[in-house]
């Protein structure tokens, strides 16, 4: 349906711009695919590097913890190996995604993206798709090599795909939301480095939470990292994790909170 034409005395007829605004699911999908092509093209140089680093990071993490601990029992080796996918998801969500956002903010690319005639939700969904896909090869290679290294057999459950998508969405939403809420890229980089320090040294991902003092364990039970690790671990093993409903609820809560804050910030920016 064409745009309506308005005419005022002394002025030429002009199209009514309001009626030119496109809406609907079809337009959103078209915008999403366009932004997906844009994100892949704009990141075509760093994406292969991120992919290689993701694989090296996952494999190295799963194997190096075995050197720290020494001779591992099958149960301990399984616990370490099953924690590697969680670290891969966390690394992309809280390190790679906010770093990408701050780089675009510094270069002025983010203002250009917001000015495009596409829904902002389509742009955000494109980022989630690209960086979720970036995580998959690293996880698959890590699981294969680490299982071979320790002589383990993993048992993926039917929940492996929903668990992975929820964990990736949570990590990406927290990282993306942090980069949007913090306007200063320098402060964002400081926060990223602090999170790396906390996650890899003080989070119960590669070792049981029972090793922590009670007060620190209680804190981690409501933060998203421990539930994320539990959900990922339960999706590829049998008998290591219990009370998953609480973990899923905490992850869902953090995801909703992060996207609510992000949507509020994005909606207020012009």
PyMOL commands that set and color helices and strands:
alter all, ss='L'
color gray80, all
select helices_A, chain A and resi 17-20+25-42+44-69+74-107+109-115+120-150+160-181+185-202+209-211+214-222+224-236+244-268
alter helices_A, ss='H'
color red, helices_A
select strands_A, chain A and resi 5-6+14-15
alter strands_A, ss='S'
color yellow, strands_A
deselect
rebuild
show_as cartoon
